[in-house]
Amino acid sequence: MTEPVASASPDQPGSSAAQAQQALSLATLGPKHAADTEPYHIPEGDFAEVARSLSQQFATSAAARDLAGGTPLAERQALRQSGLLALSIPQQYGGLGANWVQTLDVVRQIATADSSLAHVFGFQHLHLATVQLFGSPAQWQPWLEKTARHRWFWGNTLNPLDKRTLATQHDGYWEFSGKKSFTSGALDSHMLVASAIDANNGQLLIGVVPTERSGIRLLHDWNNMGQRQTDSGSALFERVRVELGELLLNPGPLSTPRSTLRPLLAQLIFVHVFLGVAQGAFEQAKAYTVEEAKPWFKSDAEVASKDVHVLAMFGEFWSALEATRLLSLQAAERFEAAWQLGDAVTPAQRGEVAVAVFAAKVAASRSGLDLTSRLFEATGARATHAALRFDRFWRNLRTQTLHDPLHYKLQELGDWALNGDFPQPSFYS
C-alpha cells in the first residue's frame, strides 16, 4: 500500500459555513500579505508560552472550522504575527533559534487544539530544513533571512510518489509541468517546495519557487474526512519556470547521510502531531467526564468520574500517552543531536535516529487511534452530539496515520530488532 497520487474529489461543501469559508478563501488568496518587518517580541526560550496562547485561541473555533473546511486564514495570520514561523531559523538569520526538541514541542502543543494547523506549521519547519539539507548555503541562507524578515509561510508541492509532473530542461532554466497531489499548506503561502521527474532520465528534481509564479494553479479540492484545513488538495503546474539557482542540487535529495535526516524530521513532525491530537482528545474527554457525563444506572458511583470502569479507561489512556511522550522526546533529542553533527553524521548514527523515530511513530499511532476511538466509552452517548465534534480527533488522526502504512514501519523495526539492520533511507523512512 502506498500513498495515493490521485487528487481528492472536487470540494462540494454542503453547509453555508463551508461555502462562506470557501468564498473568503477565494476572495483573499490573491496578493500575499504585505511584508511585515516588525521585530519579534518573544522572550528568549518562551516559545512554549506563545504556543499555549495560540492553542487556546485556536481551540475556541476548532470544531466549527472542522465543519467548514477550507483555509484557516485568520489562524494562519495569527501564526505569522506570533513570530513562530521563524522558530527553527537560527538567530544569525533573524529567527528565534529554537532547537528541534523545542520546535517539535510547539508542533505538539498546537496539535492539542488543531491538528490541521499543527500539520502546516510543522511542514513550515520541514521545508526550512529541506532547503538546508538538500541545498547549498548560498541558496538557503537568503531564504531563511527573508522568511524571518517577511514572515513567509512555506507550502508543499513535493510528493515523491506522484510522478505526474515532468521537468524539461531549457537553455539556463527548467520547466515543471503536470498535476500534483497532497499540496498541504500551499494555499495562502509565499514559497513552495516543488518536485518533478526529469523527463530525460527519470530522476527526482526538487526546487523552490514563489507561490505566485506564473503557471501555478492551486486547486480548492481538498474535502477529506479529516485534517480538513490543511488544504492538502491538488495543483496544476503549467510550464512553470524554475531557475537553476532554485533547484536543490548540492548535495541534493537523500544524497548524503546528513541529507537523509529530512524524512526522519517529517516522521517526527507526524509523531508530535499524533501525540498532540491524543493529548487534546484526552483533555476534552476528561473535562466532559468530570463536568457532564452521567454514571450508568448499574454503577455504584455517584458521579461518572468515580466509576471503576471509567477510571480504568483513563488509567489506560494516561499510561499510553506517557509512554508515547517519553518515546517522542527521546526521538526528538536523538534527532537534534544528529542535526548538530552536520556533515559528520554517519549512516549508523542516522540509523539510530531512525529506530527511535519509528518506535515513537508506532506508539503515537496506536495509542492515539485507541484513545480517540474509545474515549466515547468513557464519556457516554451524549458525547456524540454533533456540536461537540469529538469525532474530529479520530478523523484527523486516522487520516494522517494513513500517510504511510504503519506495517512497513514495523517491518523495518523488526529487521533492526532481529537482524541489526537499520532502516534504509527513503522519503518515507
Secondary structure as GFF3:
##gff-version 3
##sequence-region A 1 429
A	DSSP	alpha_helix	16	28	.	.	.	ID=ss1
A	DSSP	alpha_helix	47	59	.	.	.	ID=ss2
A	DSSP	alpha_helix	62	68	.	.	.	ID=ss3
A	DSSP	alpha_helix	73	82	.	.	.	ID=ss4
A	DSSP	three_ten_helix	84	86	.	.	.	ID=ss5
A	DSSP	three_ten_helix	91	93	.	.	.	ID=ss6
A	DSSP	alpha_helix	100	113	.	.	.	ID=ss7
A	DSSP	alpha_helix	115	134	.	.	.	ID=ss8
A	DSSP	alpha_helix	137	150	.	.	.	ID=ss9
A	DSSP	beta_strand	154	157	.	.	.	ID=ss10
A	DSSP	beta_strand	166	170	.	.	.	ID=ss11
A	DSSP	beta_strand	173	180	.	.	.	ID=ss12
A	DSSP	beta_strand	191	198	.	.	.	ID=ss13
A	DSSP	beta_strand	204	210	.	.	.	ID=ss14
A	DSSP	beta_strand	216	218	.	.	.	ID=ss15
A	DSSP	beta_strand	235	243	.	.	.	ID=ss16
A	DSSP	three_ten_helix	244	246	.	.	.	ID=ss17
A	DSSP	alpha_helix	261	291	.	.	.	ID=ss18
A	DSSP	three_ten_helix	304	306	.	.	.	ID=ss19
A	DSSP	alpha_helix	308	341	.	.	.	ID=ss20
A	DSSP	three_ten_helix	342	344	.	.	.	ID=ss21
A	DSSP	alpha_helix	347	379	.	.	.	ID=ss22
A	DSSP	three_ten_helix	381	384	.	.	.	ID=ss23
A	DSSP	alpha_helix	391	401	.	.	.	ID=ss24
A	DSSP	alpha_helix	406	419	.	.	.	ID=ss25
###
